[in-house]
């Protein structure tokens, strides 16, 4: 196992996400293996082309998406990224949102990502902020809360 290769790969991945644009999505094959696994609360794919579709779709759904990686932890062929995803909603109001989450990554022998799983709470970070759905989510959370 080449520790330096994985450290370099992690640094390149952090730079990629922090400078991500609709055009730079095309660079994913240099960072992800062809059959890389990716899962988030809405998607699950087993190919770099599927991952490209997910990130391209993100640029179609929201305005000004931007990741800020606040921490990165690396051990052997694995890493965890802690991040904040900032974006504006589409539409006339263009509300600003920030979602806090993390990514568990595994690197292959060539340094490219073979496993990427995002962890974030869709209910708290997203659904609860939607006007009508948010009221229902907050009521449900209050009812289920231990007292």
VEXPABA-345295 format. One record per atom (N, C-alpha, C): atom name; x, y, z; residue number from 1. Coordinates in Angstrom, 3 decimals. Example, Ala and Ser with C-alpha at 12.3 -4.5 7.8 and 13.67 -1.06 7.14 Angstrom:
2
  atome         u         v         w  num
      N    13.190    -5.690     7.800    1
     CA    12.300    -4.500     7.800    1
      C    13.200    -3.300     7.800    1
      N    12.850    -2.250     7.080    2
     CA    13.670    -1.060     7.140    2
      C    12.900     0.030     7.870    2
//
This chain:
147
  atome         u         v         w  num
      N     0.843    -1.176     0.000    1
     CA     0.000     0.000     0.000    1
      C     0.893     1.246     0.000    1
      N     0.559     2.173    -0.860    2
     CA     1.355     3.379    -0.980    2
      C     0.660     4.526    -0.259    2
      N     1.085     4.773     0.970    3
     CA     0.456     5.816     1.795    3
      C     0.523     7.181     1.132    3
      N     1.685     7.517     0.552    4
     CA     1.832     8.825    -0.090    4
      C     0.853     8.979    -1.249    4
      N     0.629     7.905    -2.003    5
     CA    -0.320     7.944    -3.112    5
      C    -1.712     8.275    -2.604    5
      N    -2.125     7.636    -1.502    6
     CA    -3.455     7.887    -0.960    6
      C    -3.577     9.298    -0.366    6
      N    -2.521     9.778     0.254    7
     CA    -2.529    11.145     0.782    7
      C    -2.647    12.127    -0.375    7
      N    -1.884    11.918    -1.431    8
     CA    -1.966    12.785    -2.612    8
      C    -3.356    12.724    -3.235    8
      N    -3.919    11.517    -3.307    9
     CA    -5.259    11.355    -3.866    9
      C    -6.292    12.093    -3.036    9
      N    -6.165    12.011    -1.716   10
     CA    -7.094    12.702    -0.834   10
      C    -6.984    14.213    -1.017   10
      N    -5.778    14.722    -1.088   11
     CA    -5.583    16.164    -1.289   11
      C    -6.167    16.614    -2.625   11
      N    -5.986    15.814    -3.661   12
     CA    -6.544    16.147    -4.981   12
      C    -8.070    16.133    -4.931   12
      N    -8.633    15.199    -4.206   13
     CA   -10.092    15.103    -4.087   13
      C   -10.659    16.307    -3.329   13
      N   -10.000    16.718    -2.254   14
     CA   -10.445    17.893    -1.507   14
      C   -10.408    19.120    -2.414   14
      N    -9.313    19.309    -3.154   15
     CA    -9.216    20.444    -4.091   15
      C   -10.340    20.385    -5.126   15
      N   -10.592    19.179    -5.643   16
     CA   -11.646    19.002    -6.644   16
      C   -12.997    19.453    -6.096   16
      N   -13.367    18.968    -4.919   17
     CA   -14.679    19.306    -4.367   17
      C   -14.779    20.779    -3.979   17
      N   -13.703    21.355    -3.480   18
     CA   -13.770    22.757    -3.074   18
      C   -13.767    23.722    -4.264   18
      N   -13.420    23.245    -5.440   19
     CA   -13.415    24.095    -6.641   19
      C   -14.365    23.554    -7.709   19
      N   -15.270    22.692    -7.327   20
     CA   -16.170    22.010    -8.262   20
      C   -17.010    22.992    -9.071   20
      N   -17.031    22.774   -10.384   21
     CA   -17.901    23.512   -11.298   21
      C   -18.605    22.495   -12.187   21
      N   -19.601    22.964   -12.902   22
     CA   -20.300    22.072   -13.831   22
      C   -19.316    21.499   -14.864   22
      N   -18.356    22.302   -15.272   23
     CA   -17.380    21.858   -16.264   23
      C   -16.365    20.872   -15.672   23
      N   -15.988    21.082   -14.421   24
     CA   -14.949    20.221   -13.835   24
      C   -15.456    18.824   -13.477   24
      N   -16.768    18.615   -13.520   25
     CA   -17.320    17.271   -13.274   25
      C   -16.687    16.265   -14.233   25
      N   -16.319    16.722   -15.428   26
     CA   -15.698    15.851   -16.432   26
      C   -14.364    15.267   -15.963   26
      N   -13.769    15.826   -14.918   27
     CA   -12.491    15.330   -14.395   27
      C   -12.662    14.151   -13.437   27
      N   -13.890    13.768   -13.128   28
     CA   -14.119    12.675   -12.169   28
      C   -13.397    11.372   -12.530   28
      N   -13.315    10.953   -13.816   29
     CA   -12.611     9.695   -14.113   29
      C   -11.143     9.672   -13.696   29
      N   -10.535    10.826   -13.528   30
     CA    -9.151    10.852   -13.045   30
      C    -9.075    10.592   -11.549   30
      N   -10.195    10.790   -10.838   31
     CA   -10.227    10.664    -9.388   31
      C   -10.960     9.416    -8.903   31
      N   -11.865     8.892    -9.714   32
     CA   -12.704     7.747    -9.341   32
      C   -12.470     6.590   -10.304   32
      N   -12.426     5.375    -9.766   33
     CA   -12.287     4.174   -10.589   33
      C   -13.535     4.014   -11.466   33
      N   -13.405     3.352   -12.614   34
     CA   -14.554     3.196   -13.522   34
      C   -15.785     2.570   -12.858   34
      N   -15.579     1.632   -11.935   35
     CA   -16.708     0.954   -11.280   35
      C   -16.886     1.421    -9.827   35
      N   -16.506     2.662    -9.553   36
     CA   -16.599     3.197    -8.192   36
      C   -18.044     3.162    -7.695   36
      N   -18.176     2.870    -6.416   37
     CA   -19.484     2.859    -5.736   37
      C   -19.690     4.218    -5.088   37
      N   -20.907     4.774    -5.250   38
     CA   -21.257     6.048    -4.641   38
      C   -22.661     5.938    -4.079   38
      N   -22.837     6.413    -2.831   39
     CA   -24.158     6.427    -2.215   39
      C   -24.308     7.688    -1.381   39
      N   -25.477     8.313    -1.532   40
     CA   -25.881     9.421    -0.680   40
      C   -27.347     9.191    -0.332   40
      N   -28.006    10.085     0.402   41
     CA   -29.394     9.823     0.782   41
      C   -30.370     9.663    -0.389   41
      N   -29.984    10.088    -1.601   42
     CA   -30.899    10.031    -2.738   42
      C   -30.442     9.123    -3.872   42
      N   -29.187     8.742    -3.902   43
     CA   -28.613     8.034    -5.045   43
      C   -27.755     6.863    -4.597   43
      N   -27.658     5.886    -5.489   44
     CA   -26.728     4.771    -5.297   44
      C   -26.341     4.280    -6.687   44
      N   -25.054     4.405    -7.020   45
     CA   -24.572     4.002    -8.335   45
      C   -23.267     3.213    -8.192   45
      N   -22.934     2.484    -9.254   46
     CA   -21.722     1.658    -9.274   46
      C   -20.874     1.977   -10.498   46
      N   -20.740     3.264   -10.825   47
     CA   -19.920     3.644   -11.977   47
      C   -19.550     5.108   -11.885   47
      N   -18.405     5.442   -12.460   48
     CA   -17.989     6.838   -12.473   48
      C   -18.935     7.657   -13.346   48
      N   -19.492     7.051   -14.388   49
     CA   -20.449     7.795   -15.219   49
      C   -21.717     8.109   -14.421   49
      N   -22.126     7.199   -13.538   50
     CA   -23.268     7.464   -12.663   50
      C   -22.974     8.596   -11.690   50
      N   -21.758     8.630   -11.175   51
     CA   -21.356     9.704   -10.259   51
      C   -21.353    11.036   -11.013   51
      N   -20.867    11.024   -12.243   52
     CA   -20.893    12.240   -13.065   52
      C   -22.324    12.740   -13.250   52
      N   -23.270    11.833   -13.510   53
     CA   -24.676    12.221   -13.671   53
      C   -25.205    12.886   -12.405   53
      N   -24.847    12.340   -11.240   54
     CA   -25.321    12.889    -9.962   54
      C   -24.826    14.323    -9.782   54
      N   -23.534    14.563   -10.025   55
     CA   -22.998    15.903    -9.827   55
      C   -23.462    16.874   -10.907   55
      N   -23.645    16.407   -12.123   56
     CA   -24.209    17.258   -13.175   56
      C   -25.635    17.645   -12.816   56
      N   -26.400    16.696   -12.318   57
     CA   -27.782    16.950   -11.900   57
      C   -27.826    17.986   -10.772   57
      N   -26.865    17.926    -9.858   58
     CA   -26.804    18.887    -8.765   58
      C   -26.765    20.316    -9.319   58
      N   -25.969    20.541   -10.368   59
     CA   -25.860    21.873   -10.949   59
      C   -27.143    22.292   -11.661   59
      N   -27.968    21.330   -12.047   60
     CA   -29.255    21.641   -12.675   60
      C   -30.329    21.932   -11.628   60
      N   -30.167    21.420   -10.425   61
     CA   -31.185    21.539    -9.383   61
      C   -31.026    22.760    -8.479   61
      N   -29.782    23.186    -8.259   62
     CA   -29.535    24.287    -7.324   62
      C   -28.591    25.305    -7.951   62
      N   -28.599    26.502    -7.391   63
     CA   -27.698    27.560    -7.840   63
      C   -26.507    27.670    -6.890   63
      N   -25.368    27.987    -7.458   64
     CA   -24.137    28.263    -6.705   64
      C   -23.770    27.170    -5.699   64
      N   -23.785    25.882    -6.122   65
     CA   -23.371    24.841    -5.174   65
      C   -21.875    24.941    -4.880   65
      N   -21.537    24.734    -3.613   66
     CA   -20.133    24.880    -3.198   66
      C   -19.882    24.017    -1.972   66
      N   -18.808    23.245    -2.007   67
     CA   -18.402    22.437    -0.864   67
      C   -17.247    23.114    -0.148   67
      N   -17.289    23.092     1.172   68
     CA   -16.164    23.522     1.999   68
      C   -15.799    22.322     2.862   68
      N   -14.608    21.801     2.666   69
     CA   -14.131    20.675     3.469   69
      C   -13.495    21.250     4.719   69
      N   -14.060    20.891     5.872   70
     CA   -13.577    21.453     7.139   70
      C   -12.562    20.549     7.829   70
      N   -12.551    19.267     7.434   71
     CA   -11.593    18.344     8.039   71
      C   -11.455    17.116     7.158   71
      N   -10.290    16.520     7.203   72
     CA   -10.024    15.288     6.469   72
      C    -9.186    14.381     7.361   72
      N    -9.628    13.149     7.498   73
     CA    -8.923    12.168     8.305   73
      C    -8.556    11.011     7.386   73
      N    -7.293    10.612     7.435   74
     CA    -6.799     9.574     6.529   74
      C    -6.152     8.447     7.325   74
      N    -6.461     7.213     6.957   75
     CA    -5.810     6.044     7.563   75
      C    -5.744     4.942     6.516   75
      N    -4.534     4.530     6.193   76
     CA    -4.277     3.496     5.196   76
      C    -4.981     3.845     3.886   76
      N    -5.892     2.988     3.415   77
     CA    -6.548     3.251     2.128   77
      C    -7.936     3.874     2.299   77
      N    -8.218     4.443     3.476   78
     CA    -9.518     5.045     3.741   78
      C    -9.364     6.478     4.223   78
      N   -10.453     7.229     4.070   79
     CA   -10.460     8.610     4.548   79
      C   -11.888     9.016     4.872   79
      N   -11.998    10.016     5.722   80
     CA   -13.273    10.664     6.012   80
      C   -13.105    12.147     5.745   80
      N   -14.052    12.715     5.021   81
     CA   -14.104    14.151     4.816   81
      C   -15.290    14.695     5.595   81
      N   -15.086    15.776     6.290   82
     CA   -16.169    16.500     6.949   82
      C   -16.372    17.763     6.112   82
      N   -17.610    18.025     5.719   83
     CA   -17.845    19.125     4.783   83
      C   -19.145    19.868     5.084   83
      N   -19.221    21.057     4.476   84
     CA   -20.448    21.849     4.460   84
      C   -20.751    22.123     2.992   84
      N   -21.963    21.801     2.588   85
     CA   -22.406    22.037     1.221   85
      C   -23.321    23.263     1.224   85
      N   -22.901    24.312     0.540   86
     CA   -23.663    25.555     0.453   86
      C   -24.311    25.625    -0.923   86
      N   -25.553    26.115    -0.984   87
     CA   -26.210    26.336    -2.263   87
      C   -27.392    27.272    -2.076   87
      N   -27.886    27.778    -3.188   88
     CA   -29.101    28.594    -3.199   88
      C   -30.181    27.814    -3.926   88
      N   -31.394    27.913    -3.412   89
     CA   -32.510    27.248    -4.073   89
      C   -32.843    27.988    -5.362   89
      N   -33.395    27.245    -6.289   90
     CA   -33.854    27.858    -7.534   90
      C   -35.160    28.571    -7.252   90
      N   -35.510    29.514    -8.093   91
     CA   -36.764    30.212    -7.905   91
      C   -36.538    31.662    -7.544   91
      N   -37.632    32.359    -7.362   92
     CA   -37.544    33.807    -7.166   92
      C   -36.911    34.193    -5.840   92
      N   -37.055    33.387    -4.811   93
     CA   -36.485    33.753    -3.510   93
      C   -35.010    33.395    -3.392   93
      N   -34.579    32.335    -4.022   94
     CA   -33.179    31.945    -3.981   94
      C   -32.608    31.846    -2.584   94
      N   -33.313    31.121    -1.697   95
     CA   -32.854    30.990    -0.306   95
      C   -31.521    30.262    -0.236   95
      N   -30.693    30.695     0.699   96
     CA   -29.382    30.088     0.936   96
      C   -29.540    28.908     1.896   96
      N   -28.905    27.781     1.567   97
     CA   -28.918    26.596     2.417   97
      C   -27.492    26.146     2.671   97
      N   -27.285    25.513     3.816   98
     CA   -26.017    24.854     4.137   98
      C   -26.344    23.507     4.745   98
      N   -25.716    22.479     4.212   99
     CA   -25.910    21.119     4.702   99
      C   -24.573    20.615     5.215   99
      N   -24.578    20.122     6.437  100
     CA   -23.358    19.561     7.032  100
      C   -23.381    18.046     6.867  100
      N   -22.235    17.505     6.452  101
     CA   -22.175    16.068     6.268  101
      C   -20.746    15.566     6.253  101
      N   -20.615    14.285     5.919  102
     CA   -19.295    13.668     5.827  102
      C   -19.316    12.623     4.722  102
      N   -18.131    12.273     4.280  103
     CA   -17.967    11.261     3.241  103
      C   -16.938    10.240     3.690  103
      N   -17.295     8.974     3.586  104
     CA   -16.354     7.883     3.837  104
      C   -15.823     7.455     2.482  104
      N   -14.508     7.424     2.350  105
     CA   -13.867     7.111     1.075  105
      C   -12.924     5.928     1.236  105
      N   -12.833     5.126     0.186  106
     CA   -11.808     4.086     0.094  106
      C   -11.102     4.253    -1.238  106
      N    -9.780     4.131    -1.192  107
     CA    -8.971     4.295    -2.394  107
      C    -8.493     2.943    -2.905  107
      N    -8.448     2.807    -4.217  108
     CA    -7.909     1.606    -4.846  108
      C    -6.400     1.684    -4.929  108
      N    -5.770     0.626    -5.426  109
     CA    -4.300     0.587    -5.509  109
      C    -3.709     1.695    -6.377  109
      N    -4.490     2.193    -7.351  110
     CA    -3.986     3.264    -8.221  110
      C    -4.263     4.658    -7.657  110
      N    -4.862     4.722    -6.446  111
     CA    -5.117     5.998    -5.797  111
      C    -6.482     6.593    -6.097  111
      N    -7.225     5.983    -7.023  112
     CA    -8.548     6.508    -7.326  112
      C    -9.576     5.966    -6.330  112
      N   -10.638     6.728    -6.131  113
     CA   -11.698     6.352    -5.199  113
      C   -12.464     5.152    -5.765  113
      N   -12.639     4.128    -4.928  114
     CA   -13.442     2.969    -5.315  114
      C   -14.747     2.901    -4.526  114
      N   -14.825     3.659    -3.426  115
     CA   -16.002     3.664    -2.548  115
      C   -16.178     5.075    -2.002  115
      N   -17.391     5.604    -2.131  116
     CA   -17.696     6.946    -1.624  116
      C   -19.113     6.908    -1.072  116
      N   -19.221     7.068     0.231  117
     CA   -20.540     7.074     0.870  117
      C   -20.687     8.374     1.646  117
      N   -21.725     9.130     1.283  118
     CA   -22.016    10.389     1.970  118
      C   -23.008    10.151     3.092  118
      N   -22.744    10.796     4.212  119
     CA   -23.624    10.731     5.373  119
      C   -24.076    12.142     5.725  119
      N   -25.367    12.365     5.657  120
     CA   -25.961    13.610     6.129  120
      C   -27.433    13.350     6.372  120
      N   -27.982    14.126     7.267  121
     CA   -29.363    13.919     7.703  121
      C   -30.307    14.711     6.811  121
      N   -30.896    14.038     5.820  122
     CA   -31.793    14.711     4.879  122
      C   -32.999    15.310     5.596  122
      N   -33.495    14.640     6.634  123
     CA   -34.669    15.146     7.352  123
      C   -34.364    16.477     8.031  123
      N   -33.250    16.537     8.750  124
     CA   -32.913    17.765     9.481  124
      C   -32.343    18.848     8.571  124
      N   -31.462    18.452     7.685  125
     CA   -30.725    19.425     6.887  125
      C   -31.505    19.961     5.684  125
      N   -32.498    19.210     5.212  126
     CA   -33.194    19.629     4.000  126
      C   -34.710    19.665     4.165  126
      N   -35.315    18.528     4.466  127
     CA   -36.779    18.452     4.512  127
      C   -37.384    19.417     5.520  127
      N   -36.764    19.577     6.676  128
     CA   -37.313    20.433     7.726  128
      C   -37.325    21.906     7.322  128
      N   -36.627    22.251     6.262  129
     CA   -36.566    23.644     5.816  129
      C   -37.574    23.955     4.709  129
      N   -38.280    22.948     4.236  130
     CA   -39.306    23.145     3.207  130
      C   -40.583    23.562     3.925  130
      N   -41.206    24.692     3.523  131
     CA   -42.295    25.281     4.313  131
      C   -43.339    24.307     4.871  131
      N   -44.163    23.681     4.103  132
     CA   -45.222    22.814     4.638  132
      C   -44.653    21.515     5.225  132
      N   -43.715    20.931     4.532  133
     CA   -43.103    19.698     5.006  133
      C   -42.304    19.959     6.278  133
      N   -41.680    21.119     6.358  134
     CA   -40.888    21.471     7.532  134
      C   -41.721    21.496     8.801  134
      N   -42.917    22.066     8.723  135
     CA   -43.803    22.098     9.887  135
      C   -44.092    20.682    10.363  135
      N   -44.402    19.790     9.436  136
     CA   -44.717    18.403     9.774  136
      C   -43.491    17.694    10.368  136
      N   -42.314    17.908     9.779  137
     CA   -41.082    17.272    10.263  137
      C   -40.742    17.751    11.671  137
      N   -40.905    19.057    11.932  138
     CA   -40.617    19.582    13.275  138
      C   -41.605    19.025    14.299  138
      N   -42.879    18.891    13.915  139
     CA   -43.883    18.326    14.821  139
      C   -43.565    16.869    15.122  139
      N   -43.192    16.111    14.108  140
     CA   -42.843    14.712    14.301  140
      C   -41.614    14.574    15.195  140
      N   -40.606    15.401    14.955  141
     CA   -39.390    15.363    15.774  141
      C   -39.725    15.665    17.240  141
      N   -40.563    16.679    17.479  142
     CA   -40.951    17.030    18.832  142
      C   -41.681    15.887    19.519  142
      N   -42.528    15.218    18.763  143
     CA   -43.299    14.110    19.338  143
      C   -42.425    12.901    19.699  143
      N   -41.381    12.660    18.878  144
     CA   -40.522    11.503    19.097  144
      C   -39.352    11.765    20.034  144
      N   -39.128    13.011    20.393  145
     CA   -38.009    13.391    21.243  145
      C   -38.151    12.827    22.650  145
      N   -37.064    12.282    23.176  146
     CA   -37.059    11.808    24.558  146
      C   -37.122    13.006    25.494  146
      N   -37.914    12.887    26.522  147
     CA   -38.057    14.008    27.461  147
      C   -37.720    13.569    28.856  147
//
